[in-house]
């Protein structure tokens, strides 16, 4: 599944009806929630971001839930950066 996102291509690397992973990049992170929501909607489920490793070559993980109100005692959703990456500080 390919979705155009701000000039970048976002692809679900691996996934099924319980969740999946999205390759991480600065351009993809701000819209990863929408990408995951669109993927989970195919199974009539709701997405929750569960992890984000912020290094090139790593992934943003998500799970697909039957209801946004389930798993009260599970780990909270992981917040994502809304503007992509901050510039690297140089000395």
C-alpha positions as CSV (number, residue, x, y, z in Angstrom):
1,X,0.0,0.0,0.0
2,X,1.6,3.2,-1.1
3,X,0.4,6.6,-0.1
4,X,1.9,9.9,-1.2
5,X,2.9,12.0,1.8
6,X,4.4,15.4,1.3
7,X,6.6,14.3,-1.6
8,X,7.6,11.1,0.2
9,X,6.4,7.6,-0.2
10,X,5.0,5.9,2.9
11,X,4.6,2.2,2.8
12,X,3.5,-0.2,5.5
13,X,6.6,-2.5,5.8
14,X,4.8,-5.3,7.5
15,X,1.3,-5.6,8.9
16,X,-1.9,-7.5,9.4
17,X,-5.2,-7.1,11.3
18,X,-3.4,-6.7,14.7
19,X,-1.0,-4.0,13.7
20,X,2.2,-3.3,11.7
21,X,5.3,-1.2,11.3
22,X,6.1,1.9,9.1
23,X,9.6,2.8,8.1
24,X,10.7,5.9,10.1
25,X,11.8,9.1,8.4
26,X,11.5,12.8,9.4
27,X,8.9,13.3,6.6
28,X,6.8,10.3,7.5
29,X,6.6,10.7,11.3
30,X,4.1,13.7,11.3
31,X,1.6,11.7,9.3
32,X,2.3,8.2,10.7
33,X,-0.9,8.3,12.7
34,X,-3.0,8.8,9.6
35,X,-1.1,6.1,7.7
36,X,-1.7,3.6,10.5
37,X,-5.4,4.7,10.8
38,X,-5.9,4.1,7.1
39,X,-4.3,0.7,7.3
40,X,-6.4,-0.4,10.4
41,X,-9.6,1.0,8.8
42,X,-9.4,-1.8,6.3
43,X,-10.2,-4.2,9.2
44,X,-12.8,-1.8,10.8
45,X,-10.3,-1.1,13.6
46,X,-8.6,1.9,15.2
47,X,-4.9,2.5,15.2
48,X,-2.6,3.3,18.2
49,X,1.1,4.1,17.8
50,X,3.0,1.9,20.2
51,X,6.6,2.8,19.4
52,X,8.9,5.1,17.4
53,X,12.6,4.5,16.9
54,X,13.9,7.8,15.5
55,X,16.9,6.6,13.5
56,X,17.1,6.0,9.7
57,X,16.4,2.3,9.1
58,X,14.1,1.9,12.1
59,X,10.4,1.8,12.4
60,X,7.2,3.3,13.8
61,X,5.1,0.5,15.2
62,X,1.3,0.5,15.7
63,X,-1.5,-1.8,16.7
64,X,-5.0,-2.1,15.4
65,X,-7.7,-2.1,18.2
66,X,-11.4,-3.0,18.0
67,X,-12.3,0.1,20.0
68,X,-10.3,3.2,20.9
69,X,-11.5,2.6,24.5
70,X,-10.0,-0.9,25.1
71,X,-6.8,-1.9,26.8
72,X,-7.2,0.5,29.7
73,X,-4.2,-0.9,31.4
74,X,-2.0,-1.2,28.4
75,X,0.9,1.0,27.6
76,X,-0.1,4.5,26.6
77,X,0.1,5.6,23.0
78,X,3.5,7.0,22.0
79,X,3.5,10.7,20.9
80,X,5.0,11.5,17.6
81,X,6.7,14.7,16.5
82,X,4.2,16.9,14.6
83,X,6.7,18.8,12.5
84,X,9.2,16.2,11.6
85,X,12.8,16.3,12.8
86,X,14.5,19.2,14.4
87,X,17.8,20.3,12.8
88,X,20.9,18.7,14.2
89,X,23.0,20.9,16.4
90,X,26.6,21.4,15.3
91,X,29.5,22.5,17.3
